[in-house]
Amino acid sequence: MQKNRLQENNRVIQRMFVCECGSLDHMFSVMFYKEDDELFLAPYLKRTYGFFHRLGIAFKYLFKMENRFGSQFDEVILHKNKAIELRDLLNEFIDGQEKKSSDIDQNSSQPS
C-alpha cells in the first residue's frame, strides 16, 4: 500500500486524506509531534465568499500574510485518550467492512 505522505521527519508526522470522490474540497490533514500526546485533525473548510473577500484572501496569500491555504483549514486537537477512541472506532468500521465483504463473497460463491 502506498503511503499518503505529506511530511515526515524526526519530530512531525503529517498525512492528508482526500475523499473517495476525489474532490479537493473534501479533505483533511492529520498531524502529530512525536514528543507530544496530542493529535491534530484539520478539516478543510469550503467557504463561499463574495468577490472582495476572496480578493483579500488572495492578497494575503500572495504576500504571505496567512498560511498557504488562506485559513481554509480549522483544527481539532485530540489528546491521547481521544485518539485511542478514534482508533477503536476506525477499527470497528474497518472490521465491519471486512465482514460485509466476506459475507458478500460467501453468498456469491454459493450455488442458487
C-alpha positions in Angstrom: 0.0 0.0 0.0 1.4 3.4 -1.0 1.9 5.8 1.9 0.0 9.0 1.8 2.9 11.1 3.0 2.8 14.9 3.1 5.6 15.4 5.7 7.5 13.1 7.8 10.7 13.8 9.8 12.1 13.0 13.2 9.6 15.1 15.0 6.4 15.6 12.9 4.2 13.1 11.0 1.5 14.6 8.8 -0.9 13.0 6.4 -3.5 14.3 4.0 -6.7 12.4 3.3 -8.8 13.2 0.3 -12.4 12.0 -0.1 -13.1 8.9 -2.3 -14.9 11.2 -4.7 -11.6 12.9 -5.5 -12.7 16.4 -4.7 -10.1 18.6 -3.0 -13.0 20.3 -1.3 -13.4 17.2 0.8 -10.1 16.6 2.6 -8.5 16.8 6.0 -5.0 16.7 7.4 -3.8 14.7 10.4 -0.6 15.7 12.2 1.3 14.9 15.4 4.6 15.7 17.1 6.2 12.5 18.3 7.1 14.0 21.7 3.5 15.2 22.4 0.4 13.4 23.5 -1.8 15.3 21.1 -3.1 14.6 17.6 -4.2 17.5 15.3 -7.1 17.0 12.8 -7.5 19.8 10.3 -10.6 19.5 8.1 -10.8 21.7 5.0 -13.5 24.3 5.3 -15.0 25.2 2.0 -16.3 28.7 2.4 -18.0 30.8 -0.2 -17.2 34.4 0.0 -18.0 37.5 -2.1 -15.6 38.8 -4.7 -13.9 41.4 -2.4 -13.4 39.0 0.4 -11.8 36.4 -2.0 -9.6 39.2 -3.4 -8.5 40.0 0.2 -7.6 36.3 0.8 -5.7 36.2 -2.5 -3.8 39.4 -1.4 -2.8 37.8 1.9 -1.8 34.6 0.2 0.4 36.5 -2.3 2.2 38.4 0.4 2.5 35.5 2.8 0.3 37.2 5.4 -1.6 33.9 6.2 -0.9 30.3 5.8 -0.6 28.9 2.3 -4.2 27.6 2.3 -5.7 31.0 3.2 -7.0 29.9 6.6 -9.4 27.4 5.0 -8.4 24.7 7.4 -9.7 24.6 11.0 -8.2 22.4 13.7 -9.3 19.8 16.3 -6.8 18.7 18.9 -7.2 15.2 20.4 -5.3 14.1 23.5 -4.1 10.5 23.5 -7.2 9.0 25.2 -9.5 10.6 22.5 -7.1 9.4 19.7 -7.4 5.9 21.2 -11.2 6.2 21.0 -10.9 7.3 17.3 -8.6 4.4 16.6 -11.1 2.0 18.2 -13.9 3.5 16.2 -11.9 3.2 12.9 -11.0 -0.4 13.7 -14.7 -1.2 14.3 -15.6 0.4 11.0 -12.8 -1.5 9.1 -13.7 -4.8 10.8 -17.4 -4.3 9.9 -16.5 -3.5 6.2 -14.3 -6.6 6.0 -17.1 -8.7 7.5 -19.6 -7.3 4.9 -17.1 -8.0 2.1 -16.5 -11.6 3.2 -20.3 -12.2 3.6 -20.9 -10.9 0.1 -18.1 -13.2 -1.2 -19.5 -16.2 0.5 -23.1 -15.5 -0.8 -21.9 -15.1 -4.3 -19.9 -18.3 -4.3 -22.9 -20.4 -3.1 -25.0 -22.0 -5.9 -28.6 -20.7 -6.2 
